[in-house]
Amino acid sequence: MEFIDIKRGYSSLFGLKYSVKNMCFLAFLVVLPNILGAFKYTTVFGLRVHFFQYAIFLTAILYGPVGGALSGALGSLYVAYAMSNPYILFGNVLLGYFTGYFARTGTSHMRAMYYAYALQIPWLVLSDIFLANMTVDAVGLVVVSLTLSNIFLMYLSSKSSNLLKTWIR
């Protein structure tokens, strides 16, 4: 494994080539979910929509499974703390990693999110019911809320990634 070589302008990390600009942008995207996690919207139905998944999806699309997992882990710190639910961290690692994995295999971004979310749901349900002591009804609302927000946020991430790919390469 090589690390950053300023003279060559890139490094090889997990088999991927990164420039210094790429590494700085990756660091920004890993921190961005914590900032976006401070913002939430409550619908008229009582569902809370968080926006931090946007950065997790965007990082997964641009940097693959490792970037998505990093963004999911480090980017979920604020939300996990604010909601007193540390189990959110692992769920978002799953979401980021598998979104990046499926996006790298040529799957459409939206379909990659669906597959990754399908893999995250068992952890989400089991950890929220048995570890966070949430009711089944509350967890059902969380699943519905996340499904709707993930669709919207993946759409935005997909559009953003198309613009950013040329800038970071």
C-alpha positions as CSV (number, residue, x, y, z in Angstrom):
1,M,0.0,0.0,0.0
2,E,1.4,3.4,-1.0
3,F,0.6,6.6,0.8
4,I,0.4,10.2,-0.5
5,D,3.5,11.2,-2.5
6,I,3.2,14.9,-3.1
7,K,5.7,14.8,-6.0
8,R,3.6,12.3,-7.9
9,G,0.3,13.9,-6.9
10,Y,-1.5,10.7,-6.0
11,S,-1.5,7.7,-3.7
12,S,-2.8,4.2,-3.9
13,L,-5.1,3.4,-1.0
14,F,-7.1,0.1,-1.1
15,G,-6.3,-0.1,-4.8
16,L,-7.7,3.3,-5.7
17,K,-5.7,6.3,-7.0
18,Y,-6.2,9.5,-5.0
19,S,-4.8,12.9,-5.5
20,V,-4.3,15.3,-2.6
21,K,-7.4,17.1,-3.8
22,N,-9.3,13.8,-3.8
23,M,-8.2,13.0,-0.2
24,C,-9.2,16.5,1.0
25,F,-12.6,16.1,-0.6
26,L,-13.0,12.6,0.8
27,A,-12.2,14.0,4.3
28,F,-14.8,16.7,3.8
29,L,-17.4,14.1,2.7
30,V,-16.6,12.0,5.7
31,V,-17.3,14.9,8.1
32,L,-20.3,16.4,6.1
33,P,-22.8,13.9,7.4
34,N,-22.2,15.2,11.0
35,I,-23.1,18.7,9.8
36,L,-26.2,17.5,7.8
37,G,-27.2,15.4,10.8
38,A,-28.0,18.5,12.7
39,F,-30.8,19.3,10.3
40,K,-34.0,17.3,10.3
41,Y,-37.5,17.7,9.0
42,T,-40.6,16.4,10.8
43,T,-43.4,15.6,8.4
44,V,-47.1,16.1,9.2
45,F,-47.3,12.3,9.9
46,G,-44.6,12.6,12.6
47,L,-41.8,11.0,10.5
48,R,-38.4,12.6,11.0
49,V,-36.3,13.0,7.9
50,H,-32.5,13.4,8.3
51,F,-30.2,14.5,5.6
52,F,-26.9,13.0,6.6
53,Q,-27.4,10.0,4.3
54,Y,-26.9,12.3,1.3
55,A,-23.2,12.6,2.1
56,I,-22.9,8.9,2.8
57,F,-24.5,8.1,-0.6
58,L,-22.4,10.7,-2.4
59,T,-19.1,9.4,-0.8
60,A,-20.1,5.8,-1.7
61,I,-20.7,6.7,-5.3
62,L,-17.5,8.7,-5.7
63,Y,-15.1,6.7,-3.6
64,G,-16.6,3.2,-3.5
65,P,-17.3,0.9,-0.6
66,V,-14.3,2.0,1.6
67,G,-15.3,5.7,1.2
68,G,-18.9,4.9,1.9
69,A,-18.1,2.9,5.0
70,L,-15.8,5.7,6.3
71,S,-18.5,8.2,5.7
72,G,-21.1,6.0,7.3
73,A,-19.0,5.4,10.4
74,L,-17.4,8.8,11.1
75,G,-20.3,10.7,9.6
76,S,-22.9,9.2,11.9
77,L,-21.2,10.2,15.1
78,Y,-23.4,13.3,15.7
79,V,-26.7,11.6,14.9
80,A,-25.8,8.6,17.1
81,Y,-25.0,10.9,19.9
82,A,-28.0,13.1,19.4
83,M,-30.4,10.2,19.3
84,S,-28.5,8.2,22.1
85,N,-28.3,5.3,19.7
86,P,-24.7,4.2,19.0
87,Y,-26.0,1.3,16.9
88,I,-26.7,3.8,14.1
89,L,-23.0,3.8,13.4
90,F,-22.8,0.2,12.2
91,G,-26.0,0.5,10.2
92,N,-24.6,3.4,8.3
93,V,-21.3,1.6,7.7
94,L,-23.4,-1.2,6.1
95,L,-25.4,1.4,4.1
96,G,-22.3,3.2,2.9
97,Y,-20.2,0.2,2.2
98,F,-22.8,-1.7,0.2
99,T,-24.0,1.3,-1.7
100,G,-20.4,1.9,-2.8
101,Y,-20.0,-1.8,-3.6
102,F,-23.0,-2.2,-5.7
103,A,-22.4,1.2,-7.5
104,R,-18.9,0.0,-8.4
105,T,-20.3,-3.2,-10.0
106,G,-22.2,-1.1,-12.6
107,T,-25.6,-1.2,-10.8
108,S,-27.5,2.1,-11.1
109,H,-27.1,4.4,-8.2
110,M,-30.8,4.0,-7.1
111,R,-30.7,0.2,-7.4
112,A,-27.4,0.2,-5.4
113,M,-29.1,2.1,-2.6
114,Y,-32.1,-0.3,-2.6
115,Y,-29.8,-3.3,-2.3
116,A,-27.7,-1.7,0.4
117,Y,-30.8,-0.6,2.3
118,A,-32.2,-4.1,2.1
119,L,-29.0,-5.4,3.7
120,Q,-29.2,-2.6,6.4
121,I,-32.8,-3.2,7.4
122,P,-32.3,-6.5,9.4
123,W,-29.6,-4.7,11.5
124,L,-31.8,-1.6,11.8
125,V,-34.8,-3.6,13.0
126,L,-32.9,-5.9,15.4
127,S,-30.7,-3.3,16.9
128,D,-33.5,-0.8,17.4
129,I,-35.9,-3.3,19.0
130,F,-33.4,-5.4,21.1
131,L,-30.6,-3.0,21.8
132,A,-32.2,0.5,21.7
133,N,-35.5,-0.8,23.2
134,M,-37.7,0.8,20.6
135,T,-41.2,-0.5,20.0
136,V,-42.0,-2.4,16.8
137,D,-44.4,0.4,15.7
138,A,-41.7,3.0,16.2
139,V,-39.2,0.9,14.2
140,G,-41.8,0.5,11.5
141,L,-42.0,4.3,11.2
142,V,-38.3,4.5,11.1
143,V,-38.1,2.0,8.2
144,V,-40.8,3.9,6.3
145,S,-39.2,7.3,7.0
146,L,-35.7,6.0,5.9
147,T,-37.1,4.4,2.8
148,L,-38.7,7.6,1.6
149,S,-35.7,9.8,2.6
150,N,-33.2,7.4,1.1
151,I,-34.9,7.5,-2.3
152,F,-34.9,11.3,-2.3
153,L,-31.4,11.6,-1.0
154,M,-30.0,9.0,-3.4
155,Y,-31.6,10.9,-6.3
156,L,-29.8,14.1,-5.2
157,S,-26.5,12.2,-4.6
158,S,-26.7,10.6,-8.0
159,K,-27.2,14.0,-9.7
160,S,-24.5,15.6,-7.6
161,S,-22.0,12.9,-8.3
162,N,-22.3,13.4,-12.0
163,L,-21.2,17.0,-11.5
164,L,-18.5,16.3,-9.0
165,K,-16.9,13.3,-10.9
166,T,-15.2,15.6,-13.4
167,W,-14.1,18.0,-10.7
168,I,-12.3,15.5,-8.5
169,R,-10.7,13.4,-11.2
